[in-house]
Amino acid sequence: MMEKTLKLILDKLDNLDQKVNTMDQRLTTEQKRQGDLLYQLINTVAATNIKISETNERMEALETKVDTVVDDVKEIKNSMATKHDLEYYDLMISEHSREIHKLKNS
């Protein structure tokens, strides 16, 4: 009777041991899968950081070019003739042409 009870206990312990081993294997497999996913995520984040840095560098270059263009446009606006200036020049040229014509024909 005692042997039978011991045998039952040993069988149950073996059964529990197998279940624990199976659970350990599943956990190890799941941990490895999660580790692989985490490694992938880290690599993706690193690649994204590089792309963001490159994009920032390009943006800084573009901002510099835009600033230069803005300065050039300001300079052009400051030095160009206005519509009023052109109208005045046209009037003066016409007036001088008339005076020259009068002088020639006198």
C-alpha positions as CSV (number, residue, x, y, z in Angstrom):
1,M,0.0,0.0,0.0
2,M,2.8,2.4,0.9
3,E,4.6,1.5,-2.3
4,K,1.5,2.2,-4.3
5,T,1.1,5.6,-2.7
6,L,4.8,6.4,-3.3
7,K,4.4,5.3,-6.9
8,L,1.4,7.6,-7.4
9,I,3.3,10.5,-5.8
10,L,6.4,9.9,-8.0
11,D,4.1,9.7,-11.1
12,K,2.5,12.9,-10.2
13,L,5.9,14.5,-9.6
14,D,7.1,13.3,-13.0
15,N,4.0,14.7,-14.6
16,L,4.4,18.0,-12.9
17,D,8.1,18.0,-13.9
18,Q,7.2,17.5,-17.5
19,K,4.6,20.3,-17.4
20,V,7.2,22.7,-15.8
21,N,9.7,21.7,-18.5
22,T,7.1,22.3,-21.2
23,M,6.2,25.7,-19.7
24,D,10.0,26.6,-19.5
25,Q,10.4,25.8,-23.2
26,R,7.4,27.9,-24.1
27,L,8.6,30.8,-22.0
28,T,12.1,30.5,-23.5
29,T,10.7,30.5,-27.0
30,E,8.4,33.4,-26.2
31,Q,11.2,35.3,-24.6
32,K,13.4,34.7,-27.7
33,R,10.6,35.9,-30.0
34,Q,10.1,39.0,-27.9
35,G,13.9,39.6,-27.8
36,D,14.0,39.4,-31.6
37,L,11.1,41.8,-31.9
38,L,12.8,44.2,-29.5
39,Y,16.0,44.0,-31.5
40,Q,14.1,44.7,-34.7
41,L,12.4,47.7,-33.1
42,I,15.8,49.1,-31.8
43,N,17.3,48.8,-35.3
44,T,14.2,50.5,-36.9
45,V,14.4,53.3,-34.4
46,A,18.1,53.8,-35.0
47,A,17.5,53.9,-38.8
48,T,14.7,56.4,-38.3
49,N,17.0,58.6,-36.2
50,I,19.6,58.6,-39.0
51,K,16.9,59.6,-41.5
52,I,15.6,62.3,-39.2
53,S,19.2,63.7,-38.8
54,E,19.7,63.7,-42.6
55,T,16.4,65.4,-43.1
56,N,17.2,68.0,-40.5
57,E,20.5,68.7,-42.2
58,R,18.7,69.2,-45.6
59,M,16.2,71.4,-43.9
60,E,18.9,73.6,-42.4
61,A,20.5,73.9,-45.9
62,L,17.2,74.8,-47.4
63,E,16.5,77.4,-44.7
64,T,19.9,79.0,-45.4
65,K,19.0,79.1,-49.1
66,V,15.6,80.6,-48.4
67,D,17.1,83.2,-46.2
68,T,19.6,84.1,-49.0
69,V,16.7,84.4,-51.5
70,V,14.7,86.5,-49.1
71,D,17.7,88.9,-48.7
72,D,18.2,89.0,-52.5
73,V,14.5,89.8,-53.0
74,K,14.7,92.6,-50.4
75,E,17.8,94.0,-52.2
76,I,16.0,93.8,-55.5
77,K,12.9,95.5,-54.1
78,N,15.0,98.3,-52.6
79,S,16.9,99.0,-55.8
80,M,14.3,98.5,-58.5
81,A,12.4,101.2,-60.2
82,T,8.7,101.5,-59.2
83,K,5.8,102.1,-61.5
84,H,5.8,105.7,-60.3
85,D,9.5,106.1,-61.2
86,L,8.8,104.7,-64.7
87,E,5.9,107.0,-65.3
88,Y,8.0,109.9,-64.2
89,Y,10.9,108.9,-66.5
90,D,8.4,108.5,-69.4
91,L,7.0,111.9,-68.7
92,M,10.5,113.5,-68.6
93,I,11.7,111.7,-71.7
94,S,8.6,112.9,-73.6
95,E,9.1,116.5,-72.3
96,H,12.8,116.5,-73.3
97,S,11.9,115.0,-76.7
98,R,9.5,117.9,-77.3
99,E,12.1,120.4,-76.2
100,I,14.7,118.9,-78.5
101,H,12.2,118.9,-81.3
102,K,11.4,122.6,-80.7
103,L,15.1,123.5,-80.5
104,K,15.8,121.7,-83.8
105,N,13.0,123.4,-85.6
106,S,13.7,126.9,-84.4
